[in-house]
Amino acid sequence: MSDQTPYDLARAAAAKLAELTGVERHDIALVLGSGWLPAVDALGEATAEIDTTDVPGFSAAAVAGHSGKIRSIRNGDKNLLVFLSRTHFYEGKGVAAVVHPIRTAAAAGCSSIVLTNGCGGLKEGWQPGQPVLISDHINLTGHSPLVGANFVDLTDLYSPRLRAMCKEVDPSLDEGVYVQFTGPHYETPAEVRMAGIMGGHLVGMSTTLEAIAAREAGMEILGISLVTNLAAGLSGEPLDHAEVLEAGKAAASRMGGLLSQVVARI
């Protein structure tokens, strides 16, 4: 039995990252969700790319569209730590595994984080391939990454400053409330209607637990969803993960350009 805490494990992972990448301190972390992988090349010159399995606490990617790699990228005067895959809550590895990359990024020096995902869109007029800024979230997993009487304020969880910065880059960007279901099954039409009644505009299977852990770590958070499909019951068509990946490929240029310009301003 090990008495190592999740924070000890994150510090060990950060130390290993520094050793493997040759970068002592990173500035901004990015987590690329389903469909976002093609956008990574626009972020800047890669200084190193390593397998997640070479770093303590990480496991191999379990979902198509996630590469199982961590890339260190130089963007201007900033070092970016880019996670090209994530551990999803539905994989059954526990909440600590889901947020381990976030805690590792904080231990590696990152003061800001960009969380991205592919999701279903509820708002009329949204189309697949459209980026939407996350203004708030509803966590329906029934879990939290926080342990014990650790009370963390989630007001303005998704930074108004960073959202305003994104709109300076692309004034057409819309905002919405992201709702995380547990997955891995897609939501039923009735669940989508429920999410809308609760005030949600985006539905998916990631991000909220990571955002809470990032706030606990004192990081400034930007959330961006890529609407990869209309949510269940809105299009009359069945949902398909291949559709998610295809929408990401089609939007790769726009997503990469947006991320590159935004991180340069953070």
C-alpha positions in Angstrom: 0.0 0.0 0.0 1.3 3.4 -0.9 0.7 6.5 1.1 1.4 8.7 -1.9 -1.3 11.3 -2.4 -2.7 12.4 -5.8 -0.7 15.6 -5.4 2.5 13.7 -4.7 1.9 11.7 -7.9 1.3 14.9 -9.8 4.6 16.3 -8.6 6.4 13.1 -9.6 4.8 13.2 -13.0 5.8 16.9 -13.5 9.4 16.0 -12.6 9.4 13.2 -15.1 7.9 15.6 -17.8 10.7 18.1 -17.2 13.2 15.3 -17.6 11.7 13.8 -20.8 10.9 17.1 -22.5 13.9 19.1 -21.4 11.6 21.9 -20.4 11.9 22.8 -16.7 8.7 24.8 -16.5 5.6 25.0 -18.7 3.3 28.0 -18.8 0.0 27.0 -20.4 -1.7 23.6 -20.5 -4.1 22.4 -23.1 -6.3 19.2 -23.1 -7.5 18.3 -26.6 -10.8 16.5 -26.7 -12.4 14.3 -29.3 -12.1 15.8 -32.7 -9.5 18.4 -31.7 -6.4 16.4 -32.5 -5.9 17.7 -36.0 -5.6 21.3 -34.6 -2.5 20.7 -32.6 0.0 21.3 -35.4 -1.1 25.0 -35.6 0.0 25.6 -32.0 3.7 26.0 -32.7 7.0 24.0 -32.9 7.1 20.8 -31.0 10.1 20.6 -28.7 9.2 17.1 -27.5 6.5 14.5 -27.7 6.3 11.6 -25.3 4.0 8.7 -24.6 1.6 9.2 -21.7 2.6 5.7 -20.4 6.2 7.0 -19.8 4.9 9.4 -17.1 3.8 8.3 -13.6 0.1 8.1 -13.1 -0.9 8.2 -16.8 -2.4 5.3 -18.8 -2.7 4.7 -22.6 -5.5 6.4 -24.6 -8.7 4.4 -24.5 -10.8 6.3 -27.1 -10.5 6.8 -30.8 -9.4 10.3 -31.7 -7.0 10.5 -28.7 -3.4 9.8 -29.4 -2.0 8.8 -26.0 0.8 11.5 -26.4 1.9 14.6 -24.5 3.6 17.3 -26.5 5.7 20.2 -25.4 5.3 23.1 -27.8 7.1 26.5 -28.0 4.6 29.3 -28.9 6.3 32.7 -28.9 7.9 33.0 -25.4 5.6 30.4 -23.9 6.0 26.7 -23.3 2.8 24.8 -23.9 2.0 21.5 -22.3 -0.5 19.7 -24.6 -2.3 16.6 -23.6 -3.4 14.8 -26.8 -5.7 12.5 -24.9 -7.6 12.4 -21.6 -8.9 9.8 -19.2 -12.7 9.9 -19.2 -14.8 9.3 -16.1 -16.6 6.4 -17.8 -13.3 4.4 -18.1 -13.8 3.4 -14.5 -10.3 4.4 -13.3 -11.6 6.9 -10.7 -11.8 10.6 -10.5 -8.2 11.0 -9.4 -7.1 9.5 -12.8 -9.4 11.8 -14.7 -7.9 15.0 -13.2 -4.3 13.7 -12.9 -3.2 15.6 -16.1 -4.6 18.8 -14.6 -2.7 18.4 -11.3 0.4 17.4 -13.2 0.1 20.6 -15.4 -0.2 22.7 -12.3 2.8 21.0 -10.7 4.7 21.6 -14.0 4.2 25.4 -13.6 1.1 26.0 -15.7 -1.0 29.0 -14.5 -3.6 28.7 -17.2 -5.3 25.8 -18.9 -7.5 25.4 -22.0 -10.0 22.5 -21.8 -11.5 21.4 -25.1 -14.1 18.8 -26.0 -16.3 17.5 -28.7 -20.0 17.6 -27.7 -23.6 17.7 -28.7 -25.2 21.1 -29.3 -28.7 22.1 -28.2 -28.9 25.7 -29.4 -30.9 26.4 -32.5 -28.7 27.5 -35.3 -25.6 25.7 -34.1 -24.0 23.4 -36.7 -21.4 20.6 -36.5 -17.9 22.1 -36.6 -18.8 25.2 -34.6 -16.7 26.2 -31.6 -18.5 27.5 -28.5 -17.0 29.0 -25.4 -18.0 27.4 -22.1 -19.5 30.0 -19.8 -20.5 27.6 -17.0 -21.1 24.0 -16.4 -23.5 21.5 -14.8 -21.8 18.4 -13.4 -24.1 15.4 -13.5 -21.5 12.8 -12.7 -22.4 12.9 -9.0 -18.6 13.1 -8.2 -16.0 15.7 -7.4 -12.2 15.6 -7.6 -12.0 17.4 -4.2 -11.5 15.3 -1.1 -12.7 16.1 2.4 -13.8 19.5 3.7 -12.1 21.3 0.8 -14.5 24.0 -0.2 -13.6 25.6 -3.5 -15.6 28.5 -5.0 -16.7 27.8 -8.6 -18.0 31.3 -9.3 -16.6 32.5 -12.7 -15.0 29.1 -13.1 -14.5 29.7 -16.8 -12.5 32.9 -16.9 -14.4 35.9 -18.2 -11.1 37.5 -19.1 -10.1 34.6 -21.4 -13.5 34.4 -23.0 -13.3 38.1 -23.8 -9.9 37.5 -25.3 -11.3 34.7 -27.5 -14.0 37.1 -28.8 -11.3 39.6 -29.7 -9.7 36.9 -31.8 -13.1 35.7 -33.2 -16.1 38.0 -32.6 -18.5 35.3 -34.0 -17.9 32.9 -31.1 -21.0 32.0 -29.1 -21.1 30.9 -25.4 -23.0 28.2 -23.6 -23.4 26.1 -20.5 -21.8 22.6 -20.7 -23.5 19.6 -19.1 -21.4 16.6 -18.3 -23.2 13.2 -18.3 -21.3 10.1 -17.3 -21.3 8.2 -20.6 -20.1 6.2 -22.4 -23.6 5.9 -23.9 -24.9 9.0 -25.6 -27.7 10.9 -23.9 -31.3 10.0 -24.7 -33.6 12.6 -26.3 -35.4 13.0 -22.9 -32.1 13.6 -21.1 -31.2 16.2 -23.7 -34.5 17.9 -23.1 -33.8 17.8 -19.4 -30.4 19.4 -19.9 -32.0 22.2 -21.8 -34.6 22.8 -19.1 -31.7 23.0 -16.6 -30.1 25.7 -18.6 -27.6 23.6 -20.6 -26.6 24.3 -24.2 -23.8 21.6 -24.7 -23.8 18.0 -23.6 -20.8 15.7 -23.3 -18.8 13.3 -21.2 -15.7 15.3 -20.0 -14.4 18.6 -18.8 -16.3 19.5 -15.6 -14.2 17.4 -13.2 -11.0 18.7 -14.8 -12.2 22.3 -14.5 -12.9 21.8 -10.7 -9.4 20.4 -10.2 -7.9 23.3 -12.2 -9.7 25.8 -10.0 -8.5 24.0 -6.9 -5.0 24.3 -8.2 -5.4 28.0 -8.8 -5.3 27.9 -12.6 -7.2 30.3 -14.9 -9.5 28.2 -17.1 -10.7 28.5 -20.6 -13.2 26.0 -21.9 -14.0 25.5 -25.6 -16.5 23.0 -27.0 -16.6 21.9 -30.6 -20.1 21.1 -31.6 -19.5 17.8 -33.4 -23.2 16.8 -33.7 -26.7 18.0 -32.8 -27.7 16.5 -29.5 -29.9 13.4 -29.5 -33.4 13.9 -30.7 -32.6 17.2 -32.5 -31.5 15.9 -35.9 -33.5 12.8 -36.2 -30.3 10.9 -36.9 -28.5 8.3 -34.7 -25.3 9.5 -32.9 -21.9 8.1 -34.0 -18.4 8.7 -32.6 -17.1 8.7 -36.2 -19.2 11.7 -36.8 -17.5 13.4 -33.9 -14.0 12.8 -35.4 -15.1 13.9 -38.9 -16.4 17.2 -37.6 -13.1 17.8 -35.9 -11.1 17.1 -39.1 -13.4 19.5 -41.0 -12.9 22.3 -38.4 -9.2 21.6 -37.7 -7.9 24.7 -39.4 -10.2 27.1 -37.6 -9.6 25.4 -34.2 -5.9 25.4 -34.6 -5.8 29.1 -35.6 -8.1 30.0 -32.8 -6.0 28.2 -30.1 -2.7 29.5 -31.5 -3.9 33.1 -31.4 -5.5 32.8 -27.9 -2.5 31.1 -26.2 -0.2 33.8 -27.6 -2.3 36.4 -25.7 -2.7 34.6 -22.4 
